Amino acid sequence: MNIAAVIDNLGPSQKAFYLINEFNEVSNNPDICVSVFFQRSSVPVVPAMFSCKSVSFLSNYHDIAIATTLKEANILLKANNNSDKYLYLWDMEWLTSPMSFEQVTNILLDSRLKIISRSESHSKLIKNYCNKSPIGIVDNWNMGQLLNVLSKEEVNV
């Protein structure tokens, strides 16, 4: 199984810290290959023991790709590849930044994109905002929970 995260950068942030720690832990498993596509190069908050590439290489990737923001999800949706596209919605961006309702819902309601939420309260907020239920809940990039959600999704396809 190949899993890639699409992220702005791996610099100092809670999201990058949890992502790198969880990906480092699972990178020891020979059955799972993890990598990151970043938009902006930065020094990782902790050393990354997996492949980190520029998002410009995303068009050559053809497996599970997970974005964490609406901007990254938009990049993922525009990528001309055959990847399974997920949005692990880390924060509700439209609550803290001015964003067009149409722009946000166009991304969230795209049929190619499966949404994963960070908590039960986030899940309810997403459902209330765009009437699309997340496929699962994953707390702070917990790989056990993420693999469980992804394996359930493979069974449903």
N, C-alpha and C positions, 0 to 999 in steps of 0.2 A: 504494500500500500504506500502510495506517495501522497504526502500532504505538504502543501505550500501555503504560507501566510503572505498576504500582500499588505504591507504596512508602510506608513510614511517614512519612519526611520527607527533605528534600534537604539537611539540615544536614551538618556535618563528619563524614564517614565515608568509608571506602574505597569502599563500594558506591555512594554518591551521587557521589563524585568520578569514578569510571569511567563511571557511567551518564550524567552530564551531559556529560562530554567526548565520549563516543561519540555521544550524541544530537545534540550541537552540530555535530559533524562531518558527520553524515548529514543534518542539517536543511537543508543547502545543496542537496541533491538534490531536484528538483521532483517526482520520482516517489514519494518516501517522505515521509510526514508522521508525525512523532513527537510524543508528548506524555506528560505524567506526571499521574497522579492521586495526591495525597498525603493521608495521614491527619492529620498535624499540620503546621501552617504553620511554616516556619522560613526563615532566610536561607540560600539555597543556598551550598554550599561553594565553587563557582565560578559565574559568571553563566550562566544558562540561556537559550538562544536558541530556545526552543520553548515551546509552551503548557504551563502548569502549573496544574492545577485541583484543587479539593477532591474527595475520593473520593465525596462526596455527588452528584456529577454523573456517576458511573459508569453509572448506569442508562440514560443517554441515549447511551452509547457502544456501537457495534456492529461492531467489527473485532477485530484481534489485541490481547489484553490479557495482560500478563505480570506476575505477582506474584513476589516474591522471598522471602517467608516463609510459613509455614503460616497465620499470622493473616491475612495479605493474601490468600492463596489462598482461605481460608474466606470472606472478604468478596467475592472475585471469584465464587466459586461461588454465593453467595447473591444476587448482583446479577441482577435480572430483565432481562437483555438477551441479545442474540444474538451475543455476542462469542466468538471462539475463545480459549479459556482455557488459559494456560500457567503453569507454575510454574518459574521459573529459580531453583532451590534454591541460594541463595548460601552458607548455612551449614547444618549439620546441627543444628538447634535442639534436638532431643530428646536430644542428647549433652551439652549444657551446661545445660539447664533441665529441671526435672521436668515431664514431659508424659505424659499418658495414652497408652498404646500404641494403644488403640482410637480415640482422638481423632485421633492422627497418621495412622494407617492409613486411617481414613475419608476424610481429605482426600487423601492420596497415591493411594489406589486409586479415587477417583472417576473414572468413565469420561469425564466432560467435561473433565478436566484432563490436559494433556500435560506431562510433566516434562522439563526441560532441566537438566543438571548443569554444575557449574563446572570439573570435572576428571575424569580417569579414575578416581581413587580415590574421589571423591564418587559417581560413577556406580556403582561396585561396592558402596559402602555402601548406597545407595538400593535396589539390586537385592536385596542380602542382607537388608535390613530389611523390605521390604514385597513382595518378589517382583514388582516392576514395573520394567522397564528404561526409563531415560530415552531420549528420542528423539534426543538429541544432546548434545554438549559445547560450551560456549561459555566462553572464558576472559575474565573481567573485562569483560563487556558488549561484547566485540569484535563490532562490527556486521557485518563480513564473515562471520564464523562464524555469527552469529545469523540473518542473511538466508539463508545457505546451509541452515541447519536448517529455517527456516520454509518455504523454497521446496521442500525435499524433502517436507515434511509436506503441502503443497498438492497435490503430485503424487500422494501416497498416498491422498488423500481421495476 
